[in-house]
């Protein structure tokens, strides 16, 4: 397991109930290096253990069905999310939680861009996660918001946070330019399906930038009682 998921534990307090909260993060390469200090503050504040899941094939592992790529000569999307979700829930998560000595933790899944799409899709496939955070989720993905209302959301979902930059809709790629419209549609669908809270925030910025303030806002919303 360790060659697939690197455990990056920022806080672990086994005797407190609040420390039973695990947040699995699937982030694009290159944006994690400046997050440690901010995430450590969140970990200390809320008693969360953050776990980074690495070595993910971005175009294949995080997409629910095949689709043509974006931009000219882009690699097609492989649509192998089912395979990756099986690996995540049957191998990575049990091994991680055994390593940390946690039984039945309260889990958050946090994704950005295509992993934000995967985060929402996964909640229709598994009961493993209580909280979902999708930051700049690729909800423009072909057929996704049409697929959502036809599915049953996990009854274990207690909260969903969706964040989007206010300039993301300005993309020159036609499909990606629909992201704000489709994220708003997804929020409405989730509000109808989820028995818990659903929060949507349109924030200043571009595609997942700046990232840390968005993670902070979403974690705070998730931990609100």
N, C-alpha and C positions, 0 to 999 in steps of 0.2 A: 504494500500500500504506500509506503513512504516515497517510492519513486513516482507516484502519481499525485499525491496530495501532501503538501508540506504543511505541517502544523505550525502555526505562528500564534502561540498563546500569549495574550497580553494581560490577562487577569484570570486567576483561578482561586476561588475561595470555597472549598468543599463543604463547609459547615453552614453556609447561609443559603436560604432558598433562592434568593435573587441570583446567586452564582450558578444556578442550574441553567442559566440562559446561554445558549450557544448561537453565535451568528456565523454562518458559512458565507464567505465572500468569494464570488467568481468575478474577477476583475481583469480588464485588458492589461496585457504586459506593458510595463513602462509607467503605470500610474501608481504603483504600490509603494515605491521607494520613499515618497514624502508623506506617507500616511501614518507612520508608526506613532509619532508623538500625539497626533490628534486622536487616534484610535485608543491609545493608552489612556488618555484622559477620559474618554467615553467608557472604557472598560472599568476604570477605577470608580467612575461616577455611578454606573448602573450595575456593576457586577456581572459584566458580560465577558465571555471568552470569544475572541474573534479567531476564526480559522480560515486561512487562505487556501483555496483549492486551485492548484496549479496544473500545468501540463495539459491544458484543455485545447483541443482542436477547435478554434473559434468558429469557423464557418460550418463545420460538420456537427460537432457535439452539442451545439446550442440551438440548432434549428429543428423544428418539429416535423417538417416535410421538405422535400427538395424544392428549390426555386432557383431561378437564374440569378447570377450575381449582380451587384450594383456597380455602376461606373463601367467604363470601357475595358474590355478584356479581363474583367474581374472573375475570380474563381466562383463557380456555382456553389450554392449552399447545398450541403449533403443531406440534411434532414435526418440526422442520426441521434436526435435528442433522447429517444427511448433507450438506446444503448447506453448513453452516458448517464441517464437518470438511474438506470439499473446499477451501474458501477458506483454511482454516488451513494445510493441508499442501501445497497446490499454489501458493499465492501468498504468504501471510504469512510462513511459515517460511523458504522459499528466499530471499525478499527480505531478511529480517532477518539470516539467516546470511551472506548475501553482504555485507551492510552491515558486519557484524562481522568479516568475513574468516575465517569458520570453515567448514571442510569436514568433513562427517560427524561432527558433534558428538554427544556422549552427551546424550540429551534426557530431561528430566523434564516431565511434565504435572501441574500442580497446580490443583485446583479446589475450590471451596467451595459447599456447598448444591447448586443445580442444576448448577453447573459441576463439582462433585464427582461427580455422576451421569454427566455427559458424559465425564469423565476415564476412568471405568471402561468405559463404552460404547465409547469410541474405541479402546480396546485390543483390542476384538474386530473392529475395522474396518481398522486400519492397523498397520504394523510400525514406525512412526516413533518410538515412545517406549520407552525402556529402563526408566523408573521412573514409577510412578503414585502420586499423593498425592490422596486424597479426604478432605476435612475437612467433617464434618457433611453428607456427601453425601446427596442426596435419594433414597435407595435405597428409600424407600416408594413410589416412582413405580409406577404401575399396571403390573403384569406384569413388572417388571424382573428381580427375583430368580428368577422362573419362567423367564424368557428366558435368563438367563446359562448354566445348565448345558447348554443345547442348542446353545451356540455354541463356537467354537474361539478361545481366547485367543492373542494374538500370541506366538510363540515368542521374540520379542526382549525380552519383559518380564522384567526381572531382579529387580524388587522392587515391592511394593505396600504402601502405608501407608494405613490407615483410622483415622480419629479421630472420636470422637463425644462430645458433652457428655452427662453423666449425667442431665441434666434435659430432654433433648430429647424423650424419650418421653412427657412430660407434656403435650404439645400437646393443645389442645381439638379440633383437626381430626383426625378418626378415622384417615384415611390416614397423616397425618404422625406420629401416635402409634405407628405400627408401626415407626418408623425403627430403633430399637435391635434389635428382633427381626430385621428384614430386613438390617441391616448385619452382624450376627453370621452370618446365613445366607450373605450374600455373601462374608464372610471364609472360611467353610468351603468354598464353591464355588471360590474363587480358590486356596486351598491345594491343592485337588485338581487344578487346571488349570495352575498356574504352576510352572515348574521352579526359580524363584528363591524369595526369602523373601517372606512375607506377614505383616505386623504389624498387629494391631488394638489400639487403646488407647481405653479409656473414661475420660474425664477430667472433672474437675469443671467445671460450667458449662452454659450454655444453647446455643442454636443458633449455632455458630461463634464464641462469645464465652467467654473471650478468644481472639483469633485468633493473635497473634504467638507465644505459647508453643507453640501447636499446630503452627504452621509450623516453628518451631525444632526441635521433637521429631521431626517427620516428615523434615526435611532431614537431621538427624543420623542417623536410622535408615537413610535412603536411602544416605548416604555411608559407613556402616559397612562394613568389609571382613571 
